[in-house]
């Protein structure tokens, strides 16, 4: 259900969750946390790589809907919320060097560089509130697990060194509910919008629907069809191909919780 709390109350809950992440008390997946509030995918790159990645986002808006981009060295993201510090406020970070994941850490202050540019991208967790309010059950929320995510054979549009396959998130629905889900999510283009595929996973290169590349299996029930949305984990996939000297992202499912309201991103 959509929360009946005031925007100020919702933002206070979001700030409390963000402070828990900052203090090392929140490292679990964030789906369903801070209802009504926008959550964001994160990618942080050196300035020399930022222009190509910015263009990559503009060319691939389904998987990479840009919410904000910082100035070089800027770690406060006041556009998205009060006192957001991109170095500490994500529940868990992934650190890549030359395209290889080398560690996961809860704080990146010790890694911060004056030339870092932070990108925050829209997340499908934002449209999930609208699905739940319409009476469409989401199994990963029911089971308190992470959403299932898969690397596909859908190629992104290249920009400089950035290229590679799109990542998708999957939610199973009965056919009639799948149609409603498509209609509802099409109203949220800033957070991935309508699905990119539904039905046979093999058509988009997914060999085993029960073995997601990230997240947890969704346990599709008889009579349900899988529905696939573009996913903000896509940058982590293309990093493997681009091989920047360093890149920092969120750990899949552990998003930056902002102060912005989901309603702000709904198209009329």
Buried (B, 14 or more C-beta within 10 A) or exposed (E): EEBEEEBEEBBBBBBEBBBBBBEEEBBEBBBBBBBBBBBBBBBBBBBEBBEBBBBBBEEBBBBBBBBBBBEBEBBBBEBBBEEBBBBBBBBBBBBBEEBEBEEEBBBBEEBBBEEBBBBBBBBBBBBBBBBBEEEBEBBBBEEEBBBBBBBBEBEBEBBEBBBBBBBBBBBBBBEEBBEBBBEBBEBBBBBBBBBBBBEEBEEBBBEEBEEBBBBBBBEBEEEBBBBBBBBBBBBBBBBBBBEBEBBBBBBBBBBBBBBBBBBEBBEE
